[in-house]
Amino acid sequence: MLTIITYILFIPLILSFLHWATFMNTEGKDERGQIILGRVSQVTWGLIIFGGAILLIIDVLINLSKTSFQQGLLILLSIVMILNSTCIFRIKKTM
């Protein structure tokens, strides 16, 4: 089950990373871009810390295998990057 979710989330992960990298190169250098990246980083760092803590708690309680833990990390990374790209898009529209 986790393998299917991992494969499904891999393509949005790549697209979100490309959107973030494009934004960094085009608009991330001026003052407005820095404000947008600052707001987005508040959300994404919070999610990384919260998601990592949840993953570690699950690992302690269930004792995940190495493969399951790696897939959990990839799912967490995918969710963070998709949220990062979505926040950039939404904040950019409102500013």
Backbone as ProteinMPNN parsed JSONL, in Angstrom:
{"seq_chain_A": "MLTIITYILFIPLILSFLHWATFMNTEGKDERGQIILGRVSQVTWGLIIFGGAILLIIDVLINLSKTSFQQGLLILLSIVMILNSTCIFRIKKTM", "coords_chain_A": {"N_chain_A": [[0.82, -1.205, 0.0], [1.871, 1.251, 0.877], [3.842, 1.507, -1.035], [2.464, 2.0, -3.412], [1.31, 4.494, -2.835], [3.656, 5.961, -2.567], [4.714, 5.863, -5.182], [2.682, 7.24, -6.514], [2.871, 9.797, -5.375], [5.36, 10.638, -6.192], [5.649, 11.932, -8.722], [4.148, 14.424, -8.381], [5.89, 15.425, -6.431], [8.295, 15.924, -7.831], [7.349, 17.838, -9.697], [6.533, 19.881, -7.947], [8.971, 20.538, -6.78], [10.308, 21.555, -9.025], [8.698, 23.804, -9.534], [9.187, 25.317, -7.212], [11.988, 25.724, -7.488], [12.059, 27.186, -9.881], [10.66, 29.485, -9.085], [12.441, 30.433, -7.142], [14.641, 31.132, -8.739], [13.594, 33.071, -10.489], [11.874, 34.974, -9.14], [12.615, 35.005, -6.492], [14.666, 36.597, -5.577], [14.192, 39.29, -5.19], [12.665, 41.79, -2.988], [9.913, 41.267, -2.552], [9.743, 38.574, -3.283], [11.374, 37.461, -1.302], [9.805, 37.945, 0.957], [7.59, 36.326, 0.397], [8.85, 33.793, 0.352], [9.678, 33.688, 3.01], [7.246, 33.573, 4.431], [6.244, 31.169, 3.446], [8.207, 29.388, 4.301], [7.772, 29.329, 7.044], [5.472, 27.791, 7.276], [6.24, 25.358, 6.042], [8.523, 24.459, 7.478], [7.409, 24.066, 9.98], [5.679, 21.955, 9.372], [7.53, 20.0, 8.612], [8.885, 19.499, 11.032], [6.721, 18.683, 12.693], [5.666, 16.49, 11.191], [7.934, 14.834, 11.071], [8.255, 14.243, 13.786], [5.88, 12.838, 14.278], [6.306, 10.645, 12.578], [8.543, 9.483, 13.806], [7.426, 8.798, 16.294], [5.526, 6.914, 15.482], [7.308, 5.015, 14.509], [8.564, 4.202, 16.87], [6.392, 3.105, 18.286], [5.302, 1.123, 16.567], [7.464, -0.089, 15.409], [8.714, 0.169, 12.685], [9.733, -1.227, 9.534], [12.829, -0.903, 7.706], [12.34, -0.222, 5.026], [9.667, 0.648, 5.125], [9.966, 2.881, 6.786], [11.592, 4.499, 5.167], [9.834, 4.912, 3.022], [7.861, 6.297, 4.379], [9.283, 8.652, 5.005], [9.676, 9.616, 2.389], [7.031, 10.088, 1.647], [6.383, 12.076, 3.515], [8.198, 14.086, 2.7], [7.204, 14.538, 0.125], [4.621, 15.549, 0.674], [5.313, 17.881, 2.043], [6.716, 19.327, 0.052], [4.716, 19.623, -1.91], [2.858, 21.139, -0.482], [4.486, 23.366, -0.028], [4.866, 24.372, -2.648], [2.193, 24.919, -3.288], [1.585, 26.885, -1.364], [3.362, 28.92, -2.156], [2.258, 29.544, -4.638], [-0.338, 30.46, -3.871], [0.179, 32.6, -2.047], [1.621, 34.266, -3.688], [-0.345, 35.051, -5.473], [-1.996, 36.607, -3.817], [-0.439, 38.735, -3.024]], "CA_chain_A": [[0.0, 0.0, 0.0], [2.746, 2.425, 0.916], [4.575, 1.597, -2.297], [1.582, 2.636, -4.388], [1.226, 5.913, -2.466], [4.956, 6.55, -2.873], [4.8, 6.064, -6.631], [1.725, 8.276, -6.914], [3.338, 11.103, -4.905], [6.678, 10.982, -6.718], [5.521, 12.907, -9.814], [3.899, 15.762, -7.817], [7.093, 15.866, -5.735], [9.196, 16.483, -8.835], [6.741, 19.061, -10.231], [6.581, 20.901, -6.901], [10.36, 20.978, -6.667], [10.599, 22.402, -10.187], [8.003, 25.076, -9.325], [9.938, 26.039, -6.189], [13.277, 26.138, -8.053], [11.781, 28.246, -10.847], [10.328, 30.692, -8.321], [13.675, 30.917, -6.522], [15.503, 31.745, -9.747], [12.983, 34.213, -11.167], [11.315, 36.004, -8.274], [13.045, 34.841, -5.114], [15.792, 37.451, -5.223], [13.767, 40.636, -4.818], [12.075, 41.907, -1.652], [8.621, 40.583, -2.536], [10.03, 37.143, -3.304], [11.887, 37.083, 0.008], [8.655, 37.92, 1.874], [6.825, 35.116, 0.073], [9.606, 32.626, 0.819], [9.656, 33.693, 4.47], [5.942, 33.067, 4.889], [6.136, 29.756, 3.074], [9.116, 28.589, 5.126], [7.147, 29.148, 8.35], [4.537, 26.666, 7.168], [6.9, 24.101, 5.685], [9.375, 23.985, 8.575], [6.514, 23.524, 11.0], [5.201, 20.654, 8.917], [8.652, 19.058, 8.656], [9.116, 19.12, 12.426], [5.56, 17.931, 13.153], [5.613, 15.214, 10.478], [9.054, 14.013, 11.513], [7.958, 13.755, 15.136], [4.846, 11.806, 14.146], [6.934, 9.464, 11.981], [9.378, 8.846, 14.83], [6.539, 8.182, 17.287], [4.997, 5.693, 14.864], [8.4, 4.048, 14.454], [8.772, 3.654, 18.209], [5.238, 2.305, 18.685], [5.035, -0.016, 15.688], [8.744, -0.631, 14.975], [8.649, 0.072, 11.233], [10.896, -1.772, 8.841], [13.641, 0.128, 7.046], [11.642, 0.18, 3.805], [8.485, 1.431, 5.501], [10.425, 4.166, 7.284], [12.027, 5.267, 3.993], [8.636, 5.328, 2.298], [7.244, 7.343, 5.197], [10.045, 9.881, 4.782], [9.386, 10.115, 1.046], [5.666, 10.633, 1.676], [6.476, 13.344, 4.242], [8.867, 15.043, 1.818], [6.278, 14.872, -0.96], [3.567, 16.411, 1.2], [5.915, 19.184, 2.345], [7.013, 20.045, -1.196], [3.453, 19.996, -2.544], [2.34, 22.259, 0.303], [5.382, 24.482, -0.288], [4.531, 24.901, -3.962], [0.843, 25.479, -3.214], [1.659, 28.143, -0.607], [4.004, 29.921, -3.021], [1.273, 29.937, -5.641], [-1.439, 31.219, -3.254], [0.673, 33.861, -1.505], [2.011, 35.085, -4.843], [-1.581, 35.631, -6.018], [-2.585, 37.585, -2.914], [0.437, 39.91, -2.82]], "C_chain_A": [[0.858, 1.259, 0.0], [3.515, 2.602, -0.387], [3.742, 2.291, -3.357], [1.473, 4.131, -4.108], [2.533, 6.626, -2.802], [5.1, 6.816, -4.362], [3.865, 7.169, -7.109], [2.243, 9.662, -6.534], [4.67, 11.526, -5.505], [6.608, 12.034, -7.821], [5.147, 14.29, -9.291], [5.092, 16.309, -7.033], [8.056, 16.54, -6.704], [8.64, 17.796, -9.385], [6.777, 20.197, -9.207], [7.99, 21.425, -6.714], [10.742, 21.89, -7.825], [9.926, 23.768, -10.06], [8.744, 25.93, -8.308], [11.265, 26.56, -6.739], [13.103, 27.261, -9.067], [11.455, 29.553, -10.141], [11.582, 31.282, -7.685], [14.557, 31.647, -7.529], [14.909, 32.999, -10.357], [12.576, 35.324, -10.22], [11.843, 35.978, -6.859], [14.136, 35.785, -4.663], [15.38, 38.852, -4.808], [13.064, 40.615, -3.46], [10.747, 41.159, -1.544], [8.811, 39.07, -2.504], [10.556, 36.647, -1.965], [10.767, 37.022, 1.051], [7.835, 36.657, 1.655], [7.553, 33.877, 0.596], [9.654, 32.55, 2.34], [8.352, 33.15, 5.022], [5.79, 31.582, 4.607], [7.022, 28.895, 3.966], [8.562, 28.39, 6.534], [6.221, 27.934, 8.339], [5.291, 25.356, 6.956], [7.81, 23.59, 6.799], [8.539, 23.428, 9.715], [6.016, 22.139, 10.635], [6.312, 19.605, 8.941], [8.88, 18.572, 10.082], [7.967, 18.26, 12.948], [5.498, 16.556, 12.5], [6.736, 14.282, 10.873], [8.822, 13.432, 12.896], [6.905, 12.648, 15.087], [5.444, 10.515, 13.581], [7.81, 8.737, 12.998], [8.535, 8.174, 15.911], [5.945, 6.887, 16.739], [6.064, 4.619, 14.806], [8.646, 3.412, 15.819], [7.625, 2.717, 18.6], [5.077, 1.027, 17.863], [6.316, -0.739, 15.276], [8.725, -0.91, 13.463], [9.899, -0.58, 10.665], [11.632, -0.621, 8.162], [12.928, 0.658, 5.804], [10.426, 1.034, 4.12], [8.877, 2.808, 6.016], [10.878, 5.065, 6.128], [10.831, 5.758, 3.188], [7.882, 6.406, 3.063], [7.953, 8.674, 5.044], [9.772, 10.478, 3.406], [7.983, 10.703, 0.966], [5.667, 11.975, 2.397], [7.117, 14.424, 3.375], [7.947, 15.476, 0.683], [5.192, 15.823, -0.484], [4.11, 17.807, 1.485], [6.177, 19.971, 1.062], [5.745, 20.46, -1.93], [2.832, 21.17, -1.806], [3.178, 23.515, 0.081], [5.034, 25.151, -1.613], [3.147, 25.547, -3.97], [0.838, 26.805, -2.466], [2.315, 29.245, -1.424], [2.989, 30.446, -4.027], [0.189, 30.829, -5.045], [-0.974, 32.565, -2.714], [1.069, 34.805, -2.636], [0.778, 35.758, -5.466], [-2.128, 36.74, -5.144], [-1.715, 38.823, -2.731], [0.491, 40.772, -4.053]], "O_chain_A": [[0.617, 2.199, -0.758], [3.806, 3.728, -0.791], [4.269, 3.093, -4.127], [1.535, 4.944, -5.031], [2.519, 7.766, -3.269], [5.562, 7.886, -4.758], [4.213, 7.941, -8.003], [2.068, 10.61, -7.299], [5.073, 12.678, -5.338], [7.437, 12.944, -7.848], [5.767, 15.268, -9.708], [5.287, 17.523, -6.974], [8.574, 17.619, -6.415], [9.384, 18.767, -9.526], [7.024, 21.348, -9.566], [8.188, 22.623, -6.511], [11.428, 22.891, -7.624], [10.513, 24.782, -10.436], [8.914, 27.132, -8.512], [11.63, 27.709, -6.487], [13.911, 28.189, -9.11], [11.923, 30.615, -10.554], [11.766, 32.5, -7.69], [15.155, 32.671, -7.2], [15.653, 33.913, -10.714], [12.891, 36.49, -10.459], [11.529, 36.881, -6.084], [14.504, 35.785, -3.488], [16.148, 39.54, -4.135], [12.89, 39.556, -2.858], [10.492, 40.491, -0.542], [8.111, 38.369, -1.774], [10.226, 35.541, -1.537], [10.774, 36.155, 1.924], [7.432, 35.996, 2.612], [6.936, 33.009, 1.215], [9.669, 31.455, 2.9], [8.349, 32.361, 5.967], [5.27, 30.832, 5.433], [6.632, 27.792, 4.346], [8.856, 27.374, 7.164], [6.198, 27.15, 9.288], [5.008, 24.36, 7.621], [7.856, 22.383, 7.037], [8.914, 22.437, 10.343], [5.939, 21.253, 11.486], [6.057, 18.444, 9.258], [9.049, 17.375, 10.316], [8.202, 17.226, 13.574], [5.297, 15.556, 13.189], [6.53, 13.075, 10.998], [9.147, 12.273, 13.155], [7.03, 11.637, 15.78], [5.126, 9.422, 14.05], [7.816, 7.506, 13.045], [8.89, 7.099, 16.393], [5.869, 5.884, 17.448], [5.775, 3.443, 15.025], [8.907, 2.213, 15.909], [7.861, 1.656, 19.179], [4.753, -0.028, 18.407], [6.259, -1.888, 14.838], [8.721, -2.061, 13.027], [10.982, -0.494, 11.244], [11.114, 0.491, 8.061], [12.918, 1.865, 5.563], [10.182, 2.038, 3.451], [8.203, 3.796, 5.722], [10.578, 6.259, 6.117], [10.82, 6.898, 2.723], [7.326, 7.325, 2.461], [7.304, 9.717, 4.962], [9.65, 11.695, 3.265], [7.771, 11.709, 0.289], [5.021, 12.918, 1.94], [6.628, 15.553, 3.325], [7.916, 16.652, 0.322], [4.876, 16.798, -1.167], [3.444, 18.803, 1.204], [5.884, 21.165, 1.001], [5.701, 21.543, -2.514], [2.332, 22.101, -2.437], [2.631, 24.615, 0.009], [4.923, 26.375, -1.679], [2.95, 26.596, -4.583], [0.165, 27.749, -2.881], [1.867, 30.391, -1.385], [2.879, 31.654, -4.237], [-0.17, 31.846, -5.64], [-1.658, 33.572, -2.9], [0.866, 36.015, -2.536], [0.854, 36.896, -5.929], [-2.67, 37.718, -5.658], [-2.22, 39.866, -2.317], [1.175, 41.795, -4.062]]}, "name": "protein", "num_of_chains": 1, "seq": "MLTIITYILFIPLILSFLHWATFMNTEGKDERGQIILGRVSQVTWGLIIFGGAILLIIDVLINLSKTSFQQGLLILLSIVMILNSTCIFRIKKTM"}
